[in-house]
Amino acid sequence: MAGFSVGIILLSVIFKGKKTSCNYGPNDRVIMNLSKKIWHSTLVNNSTFDSISFDKFLDMASVDFNKSNTTKDSCKVYYLDGYWNEKAISLEIENCEKTVNLLRLNLKSK
């Protein structure tokens, strides 16, 4: 018990003030990966859903792995469900090596 207590104290001192996170779940890993990349929209008239909106959307989004195509070698296609401006939406995005491309934005009916 003493060793465990000393270990906890050492870890709290080492990681104090650092932004560390543990993203072990597949949903969390995909969202973290998407949030680190440059965002592009391939939609023609999409002036309202910009990169800031995409970052806010990612905070509470979930990946629908049943619809997603994660077997592609180049750019994997993911379907994300979440909320934007208090409306339920679904995004189809293409996750490439350095960029994320928005392919489709759908409003979901309740």
KOLMI-67662 format. One record per residue (C-alpha): residue in three letters; x, y negated, z. Coordinates in pm, 1 decimal. Example, Ala and Ser with C-alpha at 12.3 -4.5 7.8 and 13.67 -1.06 7.14 Angstrom:
! KOLMI-67662
SITE type       c1       c2       c3
SITE  ALA   1230.0    450.0    780.0
SITE  SER   1367.0    106.0    714.0
END
This chain:
! KOLMI-67662
SITE type       c1       c2       c3
SITE  MET      0.0      0.0      0.0
SITE  ALA    287.8   -236.5     77.2
SITE  GLY    445.3   -174.1   -264.6
SITE  PHE    116.0   -239.1   -437.8
SITE  SER     73.5   -568.3   -251.3
SITE  VAL    426.8   -682.8   -337.6
SITE  GLY    365.4   -590.9   -703.1
SITE  ILE     44.1   -794.6   -717.0
SITE  ILE    220.3  -1094.9   -563.6
SITE  LEU    507.7  -1068.9   -813.6
SITE  LEU    267.5  -1044.9  -1107.4
SITE  SER     69.2  -1344.6   -988.9
SITE  VAL    390.8  -1549.2   -957.2
SITE  ILE    520.5  -1439.6  -1299.7
SITE  PHE    195.8  -1506.1  -1487.1
SITE  LYS     92.4  -1817.9  -1296.0
SITE  GLY      3.5  -2097.8  -1539.4
SITE  LYS     47.6  -1882.7  -1850.3
SITE  LYS   -237.3  -1820.6  -2088.0
SITE  THR   -231.9  -1443.2  -2093.3
SITE  SER   -513.6  -1220.5  -2204.4
SITE  CYS   -569.7   -851.6  -2258.0
SITE  ASN   -762.0   -778.4  -2574.9
SITE  TYR   -789.2   -401.7  -2575.8
SITE  GLY  -1130.9   -361.1  -2735.2
SITE  PRO  -1161.9   -350.8  -3115.5
SITE  ASN  -1405.8   -645.0  -3118.7
SITE  ASP  -1169.2   -862.7  -2912.6
SITE  ARG   -868.1   -773.2  -3127.1
SITE  VAL  -1047.7   -866.6  -3450.9
SITE  ILE  -1177.9  -1195.9  -3307.3
SITE  MET   -830.9  -1287.9  -3174.3
SITE  ASN   -674.9  -1206.2  -3510.8
SITE  LEU   -930.2  -1420.9  -3696.1
SITE  SER   -885.5  -1716.0  -3461.3
SITE  LYS   -511.1  -1737.2  -3537.6
SITE  LYS   -551.0  -1769.8  -3915.0
SITE  ILE   -624.9  -2054.4  -4156.2
SITE  TRP   -996.2  -2075.2  -4237.7
SITE  HIS  -1133.7  -2126.4  -4591.9
SITE  SER  -1487.0  -2130.3  -4726.1
SITE  THR  -1560.1  -1995.1  -5072.6
SITE  LEU  -1919.7  -2117.8  -5055.7
SITE  VAL  -1999.3  -2405.2  -5291.9
SITE  ASN  -2223.2  -2627.8  -5077.9
SITE  ASN  -2094.0  -2560.4  -4730.5
SITE  SER  -2004.8  -2897.5  -4583.1
SITE  THR  -2170.1  -2834.6  -4244.9
SITE  PHE  -1998.0  -2508.9  -4142.8
SITE  ASP  -1633.8  -2613.5  -4123.0
SITE  SER  -1325.3  -2479.5  -3943.8
SITE  ILE  -1429.4  -2634.7  -3611.3
SITE  SER  -1771.7  -2470.1  -3639.4
SITE  PHE  -1600.4  -2140.2  -3722.9
SITE  ASP  -1379.6  -2160.9  -3411.9
SITE  LYS  -1682.0  -2231.7  -3190.0
SITE  PHE  -1872.9  -1948.2  -3354.8
SITE  LEU  -1587.2  -1704.5  -3284.7
SITE  ASP  -1602.6  -1774.3  -2910.2
SITE  MET  -1927.1  -1576.3  -2877.4
SITE  ALA  -1927.2  -1367.4  -3197.1
SITE  SER  -1937.0   -991.3  -3222.6
SITE  VAL  -1816.4   -772.8  -3509.5
SITE  ASP  -2061.8   -535.5  -3676.9
SITE  PHE  -1824.6   -248.9  -3759.3
SITE  ASN  -2103.1    -43.4  -3922.0
SITE  LYS  -2134.2   -296.9  -4204.7
SITE  SER  -1765.5   -396.1  -4218.3
SITE  ASN  -1518.4   -250.5  -4467.9
SITE  THR  -1198.3   -196.2  -4271.3
SITE  THR  -1049.2     65.6  -4504.3
SITE  LYS   -929.4   -178.8  -4770.6
SITE  ASP   -554.4   -225.4  -4808.4
SITE  SER   -552.8   -595.7  -4895.3
SITE  CYS   -822.2   -809.7  -4733.4
SITE  LYS  -1061.3   -633.5  -4496.5
SITE  VAL  -1424.8   -747.4  -4495.9
SITE  TYR  -1597.1   -802.6  -4160.6
SITE  TYR  -1955.0   -891.3  -4067.8
SITE  LEU  -1981.6  -1115.6  -3763.0
SITE  ASP  -2300.3  -1182.7  -3567.3
SITE  GLY  -2342.1  -1478.7  -3335.2
SITE  TYR  -2492.1  -1821.8  -3283.8
SITE  TRP  -2420.0  -2159.7  -3439.9
SITE  ASN  -2621.5  -2472.9  -3355.1
SITE  GLU  -2853.9  -2251.4  -3147.9
SITE  LYS  -2943.4  -2041.1  -3454.3
SITE  ALA  -2863.2  -1673.9  -3497.7
SITE  ILE  -2636.3  -1630.2  -3798.8
SITE  SER  -2438.4  -1355.9  -3965.4
SITE  LEU  -2112.2  -1418.2  -4150.1
SITE  GLU  -1942.6  -1203.7  -4408.3
SITE  ILE  -1572.8  -1286.9  -4397.8
SITE  GLU  -1262.1  -1161.7  -4570.3
SITE  ASN   -963.6  -1118.4  -4338.1
SITE  CYS   -644.1  -1155.2  -4541.8
SITE  GLU   -283.7  -1167.6  -4422.0
SITE  LYS   -268.3  -1543.3  -4355.2
SITE  THR   -622.6  -1668.0  -4420.3
SITE  VAL   -986.8  -1598.1  -4339.0
SITE  ASN  -1231.6  -1655.5  -4624.3
SITE  LEU  -1601.1  -1710.1  -4560.5
SITE  LEU  -1791.2  -1515.3  -4825.8
SITE  ARG  -2150.7  -1539.3  -4703.0
SITE  LEU  -2345.0  -1715.2  -4427.5
SITE  ASN  -2692.9  -1580.4  -4348.4
SITE  LEU  -2949.5  -1719.6  -4106.8
SITE  LYS  -3098.8  -1434.3  -3912.3
SITE  SER  -3471.9  -1427.0  -3848.7
SITE  LYS  -3577.6  -1357.5  -3491.6
END
